[in-house]
Amino acid sequence: MDLVLVGVGGFFGAIARRVLDLAISERVEGAFPFGTLIINLTGSFLLGLLFAWAIERDVLSADLRGPLMIGFLGAYTTFSTFMLESWRLIEDGAWQLAAVNLVGSVVLGLIAVLGGLALGRLLP
């Protein structure tokens, strides 16, 4: 049953990823993959928050950890897309945009995880 719930979480995470990426793409033009960046940052923040609640504070039930942290956020975040988009920017000669995407996603992603952890540790 645990695998089914992780799969259901993944189903909804993939849908959330697609909906958010489309919404961002409709509003922002250009070569830079803002949708993937925002999805990775929000996913990093949420994973940090849920980790703090689940592991450090034991607030999130063990039954919800897999479906939310592995299923939903695993499907929601977009590391493979992030890598492909970065490579395509390099292939297109947009080295600066690729560097901003790679460094920005890693640095801001770490900051997002720390922010999620901090919030998760502060909330009751």
Z-matrix of the N, CA and C atoms (Angstrom, degrees):
N
C 1 1.458
C 2 1.532 1 111.61
N 3 1.343 2 115.87 1 -34.35
C 4 1.463 3 119.93 2 179.82
C 5 1.529 4 111.04 3 -58.86
N 6 1.329 5 117.20 4 -42.06
C 7 1.466 6 120.35 5 179.51
C 8 1.523 7 111.90 6 -64.59
N 9 1.307 8 116.62 7 -36.68
C 10 1.468 9 120.43 8 178.21
C 11 1.522 10 109.81 9 -64.70
N 12 1.323 11 116.82 10 -43.23
C 13 1.472 12 119.90 11 179.69
C 14 1.525 13 112.03 12 -67.03
N 15 1.325 14 117.10 13 -37.17
C 16 1.470 15 120.19 14 174.49
C 17 1.532 16 109.28 15 -62.61
N 18 1.335 17 116.47 16 -41.23
C 19 1.464 18 120.84 17 177.65
C 20 1.525 19 112.55 18 -63.23
N 21 1.323 20 116.52 19 -40.82
C 22 1.467 21 120.64 20 177.15
C 23 1.527 22 109.75 21 -64.14
N 24 1.339 23 116.38 22 -42.77
C 25 1.465 24 119.68 23 176.22
C 26 1.522 25 110.91 24 -60.04
N 27 1.339 26 116.33 25 -41.94
C 28 1.464 27 120.91 26 177.91
C 29 1.520 28 112.32 27 -63.04
N 30 1.324 29 116.54 28 -39.30
C 31 1.465 30 121.74 29 177.66
C 32 1.526 31 110.07 30 -57.07
N 33 1.323 32 115.94 31 -50.07
C 34 1.465 33 119.67 32 -178.36
C 35 1.527 34 112.47 33 -71.99
N 36 1.337 35 117.13 34 -32.70
C 37 1.462 36 119.88 35 176.32
C 38 1.517 37 112.00 36 -64.88
N 39 1.346 38 116.17 37 -40.79
C 40 1.466 39 120.22 38 179.06
C 41 1.522 40 110.86 39 -65.84
N 42 1.317 41 116.46 40 -39.75
C 43 1.474 42 120.12 41 178.21
C 44 1.526 43 109.99 42 -65.58
N 45 1.320 44 116.99 43 -44.39
C 46 1.468 45 120.04 44 179.37
C 47 1.527 46 110.62 45 -60.79
N 48 1.324 47 115.93 46 -41.58
C 49 1.467 48 120.36 47 178.36
C 50 1.525 49 110.66 48 -59.49
N 51 1.316 50 116.74 49 -48.23
C 52 1.468 51 120.95 50 -177.39
C 53 1.522 52 111.40 51 -64.36
N 54 1.321 53 117.10 52 -44.43
C 55 1.468 54 121.34 53 -178.75
C 56 1.523 55 110.53 54 -63.15
N 57 1.331 56 116.94 55 -45.60
C 58 1.459 57 119.84 56 -179.70
C 59 1.522 58 111.38 57 -66.71
N 60 1.329 59 117.22 58 -42.26
C 61 1.465 60 120.15 59 179.52
C 62 1.526 61 110.92 60 -61.52
N 63 1.333 62 117.32 61 -43.04
C 64 1.470 63 120.48 62 177.75
C 65 1.524 64 111.13 63 -63.61
N 66 1.322 65 116.94 64 -42.50
C 67 1.471 66 120.49 65 -179.30
C 68 1.526 67 110.66 66 -62.34
N 69 1.320 68 116.84 67 -40.93
C 70 1.470 69 120.45 68 179.77
C 71 1.523 70 109.94 69 -70.73
N 72 1.322 71 117.37 70 -43.15
C 73 1.466 72 121.24 71 -178.89
C 74 1.522 73 112.34 72 -61.66
N 75 1.325 74 116.91 73 -32.44
C 76 1.463 75 120.61 74 178.33
C 77 1.521 76 112.04 75 -69.70
N 78 1.322 77 117.18 76 -24.73
C 79 1.460 78 121.55 77 -175.20
C 80 1.529 79 113.67 78 -100.16
N 81 1.334 80 116.74 79 -23.52
C 82 1.460 81 120.60 80 -174.34
C 83 1.519 82 108.97 81 -122.51
N 84 1.321 83 116.17 82 124.39
C 85 1.462 84 120.24 83 178.19
C 86 1.521 85 109.69 84 -103.77
N 87 1.307 86 115.48 85 161.48
C 88 1.454 87 120.85 86 176.77
C 89 1.509 88 111.68 87 122.60
N 90 1.324 89 114.76 88 176.39
C 91 1.456 90 121.23 89 -175.38
C 92 1.529 91 112.60 90 -79.85
N 93 1.333 92 117.97 91 -23.14
C 94 1.459 93 119.46 92 -174.94
C 95 1.524 94 111.01 93 -72.92
N 96 1.333 95 117.63 94 132.92
C 97 1.466 96 122.06 95 -177.26
C 98 1.536 97 113.02 96 -81.95
N 99 1.332 98 116.49 97 71.48
C 100 1.462 99 120.90 98 -178.19
C 101 1.525 100 112.67 99 -60.97
N 102 1.327 101 117.45 100 -36.42
C 103 1.463 102 120.27 101 -179.60
C 104 1.516 103 111.65 102 -58.86
N 105 1.316 104 116.47 103 -47.79
C 106 1.468 105 120.54 104 -179.94
C 107 1.526 106 110.60 105 -64.36
N 108 1.319 107 117.51 106 -41.41
C 109 1.454 108 121.26 107 179.20
C 110 1.532 109 110.59 108 -60.45
N 111 1.328 110 116.79 109 -48.82
C 112 1.472 111 120.67 110 -178.64
C 113 1.521 112 110.84 111 -64.82
N 114 1.320 113 117.33 112 -40.95
C 115 1.465 114 120.78 113 178.32
C 116 1.527 115 110.15 114 -62.83
N 117 1.327 116 117.66 115 -45.15
C 118 1.460 117 119.78 116 179.61
C 119 1.528 118 111.68 117 -64.48
N 120 1.329 119 117.56 118 -38.43
C 121 1.462 120 120.14 119 179.88
C 122 1.524 121 111.64 120 -69.66
N 123 1.333 122 117.57 121 -44.99
C 124 1.462 123 119.41 122 178.96
C 125 1.524 124 110.57 123 -67.17
N 126 1.333 125 117.58 124 -36.93
C 127 1.457 126 120.39 125 177.08
C 128 1.518 127 111.52 126 -65.30
N 129 1.322 128 117.17 127 -40.20
C 130 1.465 129 121.24 128 177.49
C 131 1.525 130 110.81 129 -63.81
N 132 1.320 131 115.88 130 -43.30
C 133 1.464 132 120.49 131 178.52
C 134 1.528 133 110.50 132 -61.87
N 135 1.320 134 116.38 133 -48.59
C 136 1.469 135 119.93 134 -178.89
C 137 1.524 136 112.04 135 -64.23
N 138 1.332 137 117.46 136 -37.81
C 139 1.458 138 119.58 137 178.34
C 140 1.527 139 110.59 138 -65.85
N 141 1.325 140 117.19 139 -39.92
C 142 1.464 141 120.47 140 175.70
C 143 1.516 142 111.37 141 -62.05
N 144 1.319 143 116.87 142 -44.57
C 145 1.459 144 122.19 143 179.16
C 146 1.528 145 110.86 144 -61.72
N 147 1.327 146 117.01 145 -49.55
C 148 1.464 147 120.67 146 -178.90
C 149 1.526 148 111.75 147 -65.88
N 150 1.324 149 117.28 148 -36.39
C 151 1.462 150 120.26 149 177.16
C 152 1.528 151 110.39 150 -61.16
N 153 1.334 152 115.56 151 -46.28
C 154 1.466 153 119.08 152 179.46
C 155 1.520 154 110.34 153 -60.54
N 156 1.324 155 116.90 154 -43.69
C 157 1.464 156 120.42 155 179.99
C 158 1.526 157 111.99 156 -68.07
N 159 1.315 158 116.48 157 -41.69
C 160 1.463 159 120.37 158 -173.33
C 161 1.517 160 112.59 159 -79.57
N 162 1.296 161 117.43 160 -49.62
C 163 1.452 162 121.62 161 -170.73
C 164 1.528 163 112.17 162 -92.24
N 165 1.324 164 116.25 163 -46.29
C 166 1.455 165 119.06 164 -174.03
C 167 1.524 166 113.43 165 -84.92
N 168 1.342 167 117.09 166 -29.16
C 169 1.465 168 119.54 167 -175.14
C 170 1.519 169 112.53 168 -115.34
N 171 1.321 170 116.84 169 -10.17
C 172 1.466 171 122.75 170 179.93
C 173 1.535 172 111.66 171 53.95
N 174 1.335 173 115.72 172 39.16
C 175 1.462 174 121.26 173 179.16
C 176 1.530 175 110.20 174 -92.25
N 177 1.326 176 116.73 175 -35.95
C 178 1.462 177 121.96 176 -178.51
C 179 1.522 178 108.52 177 -88.19
N 180 1.304 179 116.08 178 123.60
C 181 1.464 180 121.25 179 -177.55
C 182 1.522 181 111.41 180 -58.41
N 183 1.322 182 115.80 181 145.87
C 184 1.465 183 122.06 182 178.90
C 185 1.528 184 110.76 183 -59.40
N 186 1.323 185 117.58 184 -29.98
C 187 1.463 186 121.28 185 179.50
C 188 1.529 187 112.64 186 -68.50
N 189 1.334 188 117.25 187 -23.98
C 190 1.466 189 121.07 188 -178.96
C 191 1.525 190 112.83 189 -94.52
N 192 1.300 191 117.60 190 -16.41
C 193 1.471 192 120.74 191 -175.52
C 194 1.518 193 112.23 192 -60.85
N 195 1.311 194 117.86 193 -50.71
C 196 1.462 195 120.96 194 -178.84
C 197 1.516 196 112.82 195 -62.25
N 198 1.349 197 117.29 196 -52.73
C 199 1.462 198 118.22 197 180.00
C 200 1.532 199 113.90 198 -59.74
N 201 1.330 200 117.48 199 -38.23
C 202 1.467 201 119.59 200 -177.95
C 203 1.526 202 113.06 201 -83.14
N 204 1.325 203 116.41 202 -49.97
C 205 1.463 204 120.18 203 -171.94
C 206 1.529 205 112.30 204 -80.25
N 207 1.319 206 117.31 205 -39.25
C 208 1.463 207 120.32 206 179.94
C 209 1.516 208 110.89 207 -90.99
N 210 1.335 209 116.26 208 -50.46
C 211 1.465 210 120.45 209 -176.42
C 212 1.517 211 113.07 210 -70.02
N 213 1.338 212 116.21 211 -68.83
C 214 1.461 213 120.24 212 -174.40
C 215 1.521 214 111.77 213 -61.82
N 216 1.334 215 117.29 214 -56.87
C 217 1.466 216 119.39 215 -175.28
C 218 1.519 217 112.24 216 -71.79
N 219 1.325 218 117.29 217 -28.80
C 220 1.462 219 119.95 218 175.94
C 221 1.520 220 112.23 219 -64.05
N 222 1.330 221 116.19 220 -38.86
C 223 1.464 222 120.58 221 178.18
C 224 1.530 223 111.50 222 -82.09
N 225 1.320 224 116.26 223 -29.06
C 226 1.464 225 121.46 224 -177.25
C 227 1.530 226 111.80 225 -72.22
N 228 1.317 227 117.68 226 -44.53
C 229 1.460 228 119.45 227 -179.06
C 230 1.522 229 109.85 228 -74.93
N 231 1.297 230 115.70 229 162.14
C 232 1.464 231 119.15 230 -162.80
C 233 1.519 232 113.09 231 -135.86
N 234 1.319 233 117.70 232 50.75
C 235 1.462 234 119.19 233 -175.63
C 236 1.525 235 112.53 234 -60.32
N 237 1.329 236 117.81 235 -43.89
C 238 1.467 237 119.15 236 -178.78
C 239 1.527 238 110.83 237 -64.76
N 240 1.317 239 116.71 238 -39.21
C 241 1.466 240 120.27 239 176.71
C 242 1.521 241 110.17 240 -64.63
N 243 1.303 242 116.31 241 -42.01
C 244 1.466 243 122.84 242 177.77
C 245 1.537 244 110.68 243 -56.93
N 246 1.313 245 116.80 244 -45.09
C 247 1.466 246 120.68 245 179.30
C 248 1.529 247 111.59 246 -65.64
N 249 1.328 248 116.36 247 -45.74
C 250 1.465 249 120.26 248 -179.74
C 251 1.527 250 111.03 249 -63.27
N 252 1.332 251 116.93 250 -44.75
C 253 1.465 252 119.44 251 179.36
C 254 1.526 253 111.12 252 -63.43
N 255 1.310 254 117.00 253 -37.61
C 256 1.468 255 119.94 254 177.47
C 257 1.523 256 110.30 255 -64.15
N 258 1.323 257 116.45 256 -44.50
C 259 1.468 258 120.08 257 179.17
C 260 1.524 259 111.06 258 -63.41
N 261 1.311 260 117.00 259 -40.72
C 262 1.472 261 119.87 260 179.76
C 263 1.525 262 110.90 261 -64.21
N 264 1.324 263 117.46 262 -37.44
C 265 1.464 264 119.98 263 175.57
C 266 1.525 265 110.25 264 -62.05
N 267 1.325 266 116.92 265 -41.59
C 268 1.472 267 121.03 266 177.83
C 269 1.524 268 109.85 267 -63.12
N 270 1.317 269 117.28 268 -46.69
C 271 1.473 270 121.09 269 179.20
C 272 1.522 271 112.13 270 -60.08
N 273 1.333 272 115.85 271 -34.05
C 274 1.467 273 120.35 272 179.71
C 275 1.521 274 112.23 273 -81.04
N 276 1.329 275 116.74 274 0.62
C 277 1.461 276 120.17 275 179.14
C 278 1.516 277 113.66 276 83.76
N 279 1.326 278 117.62 277 8.10
C 280 1.460 279 121.44 278 -179.39
C 281 1.531 280 109.32 279 -92.76
N 282 1.324 281 115.60 280 62.48
C 283 1.460 282 121.95 281 -176.11
C 284 1.524 283 112.41 282 -59.38
N 285 1.322 284 116.28 283 -40.08
C 286 1.465 285 119.35 284 -178.58
C 287 1.518 286 111.36 285 -65.25
N 288 1.341 287 116.63 286 -43.97
C 289 1.465 288 119.41 287 177.29
C 290 1.524 289 110.96 288 -63.83
N 291 1.319 290 117.37 289 -38.96
C 292 1.461 291 120.71 290 178.02
C 293 1.530 292 110.31 291 -62.21
N 294 1.313 293 116.46 292 -43.56
C 295 1.469 294 120.32 293 179.52
C 296 1.521 295 111.06 294 -64.18
N 297 1.326 296 116.45 295 -43.07
C 298 1.465 297 120.17 296 177.72
C 299 1.527 298 109.73 297 -61.06
N 300 1.326 299 116.68 298 -43.34
C 301 1.456 300 120.66 299 -179.91
C 302 1.528 301 111.43 300 -63.65
N 303 1.325 302 117.21 301 -47.91
C 304 1.467 303 121.20 302 -178.09
C 305 1.529 304 112.12 303 -66.25
N 306 1.316 305 115.93 304 -53.57
C 307 1.468 306 119.80 305 -177.44
C 308 1.524 307 110.36 306 -68.92
N 309 1.326 308 116.29 307 -44.28
C 310 1.463 309 119.78 308 -179.74
C 311 1.514 310 112.56 309 -60.83
N 312 1.327 311 117.39 310 -43.77
C 313 1.464 312 120.37 311 -179.72
C 314 1.525 313 111.30 312 -64.78
N 315 1.318 314 117.28 313 -41.45
C 316 1.462 315 120.07 314 -178.38
C 317 1.531 316 110.26 315 -69.66
N 318 1.321 317 117.13 316 -50.92
C 319 1.469 318 120.52 317 -177.07
C 320 1.526 319 110.72 318 -66.95
N 321 1.332 320 116.55 319 -49.71
C 322 1.463 321 118.91 320 -179.66
C 323 1.530 322 111.37 321 -67.25
N 324 1.331 323 117.09 322 -32.05
C 325 1.460 324 120.47 323 176.16
C 326 1.514 325 111.77 324 -63.24
N 327 1.332 326 117.14 325 -42.31
C 328 1.464 327 120.16 326 176.05
C 329 1.523 328 111.29 327 -63.69
N 330 1.327 329 116.37 328 -40.98
C 331 1.464 330 120.33 329 177.52
C 332 1.528 331 110.09 330 -63.38
N 333 1.339 332 116.99 331 -39.72
C 334 1.467 333 120.56 332 178.81
C 335 1.527 334 111.09 333 -64.23
N 336 1.338 335 117.47 334 -42.83
C 337 1.471 336 120.37 335 176.90
C 338 1.533 337 109.72 336 -60.83
N 339 1.317 338 117.19 337 -45.18
C 340 1.466 339 120.34 338 179.07
C 341 1.526 340 111.29 339 -61.99
N 342 1.339 341 116.16 340 -39.78
C 343 1.472 342 119.66 341 177.75
C 344 1.522 343 111.31 342 -63.75
N 345 1.325 344 116.33 343 -43.04
C 346 1.463 345 120.15 344 177.88
C 347 1.516 346 111.59 345 -63.45
N 348 1.329 347 116.30 346 -44.22
C 349 1.472 348 119.87 347 177.68
C 350 1.514 349 111.19 348 -61.01
N 351 1.338 350 116.22 349 -44.76
C 352 1.474 351 120.06 350 -179.10
C 353 1.527 352 110.56 351 -61.42
N 354 1.335 353 117.22 352 -45.18
C 355 1.457 354 120.44 353 179.27
C 356 1.522 355 110.38 354 -65.01
N 357 1.309 356 116.66 355 -43.25
C 358 1.466 357 119.98 356 179.16
C 359 1.515 358 112.68 357 -62.20
N 360 1.319 359 116.30 358 -32.19
C 361 1.466 360 120.01 359 178.77
C 362 1.522 361 112.35 360 -78.70
N 363 1.333 362 117.55 361 -23.96
C 364 1.463 363 120.85 362 -179.31
C 365 1.517 364 113.43 363 -85.12
N 366 1.317 365 116.29 364 -35.65
C 367 1.463 366 119.90 365 -175.58
C 368 1.525 367 111.35 366 -73.33
N 369 1.316 368 116.40 367 148.38
C 370 1.483 369 119.33 368 -179.44
C 371 1.517 370 112.06 369 -67.11
